[in-house]
């Protein structure tokens, strides 16, 4: 959609909170969604990533998440 004279707006746009709520509603209950964290290191075993350490922005604590499968997108 064009907003005259200099702006363009995607046909797929929304408020961030609305998008968050929509995506959250699609996740199964057993998914542990952890927001406001930054990855700071990976725990590796040879060529395999076994876990990722995150810094929690709210508490400053470091949390390590262990997983059988780690996807870096």
N, C-alpha and C positions, 0 to 999 in steps of 0.2 A: 504494500500500500504506500502510496506516495503522499507525503505531507508537504504541501506547497510552501516554499519553492525549493528547499535544499535538503530535505530529510527523507529517508526511506525507513519504513518499519517492516520487519519480517511478518509474514502471515502467521508464523508460529512464534508468538511472544506472549509472555505472561509475567505476573508478579513472581518474584523468587519464592515467597512463602507459599503461594498457590502451587507452584511446580513442586516444591519440597513435599507438601502434603499429598499431592497426587502420586508422586513416586513412592513415598513412604507407604501409602495405602496398598500399593501393588506388591510390597515385600511380604514374604511369609513371616509369621510371628517369631519364629526361631532365629531370624537374622538379627544379629546384634550390631546396630548401626552406631558407630562412634564418630561424632562430629567434633570439629574444632581441635584437630590433631595434625601434627606434621611428622612425616616419616624422617627419622634421623639416622637410622642404620639398619642393616639387614644381618640376620644370623644365617651364615652359610655353612654348608657341609659339602665341600668339593664344588660341583657345579649346581648344587641345589640350594634354594632359599628355603630355610626351615621356619623362619619367623621374621618379623619386622618390629623394630622398636620405634615408638611414636612419642613425641612430646605433647602432653596435654596443655593446650593454650590457657585453660582456666586455672589449673592447679600447678602447672610447671613440672609435674611428675612425668617420669618416663614409664611407658607401658609397653610391654612386649606381647605381641599377638603371635601365637604359634599356629601353623596351619599345615595340612597335608598338601595343599595346593595354593600357590601364590601367583596371582596374575598382575603384571605390571602393564597398565594400559596407557 
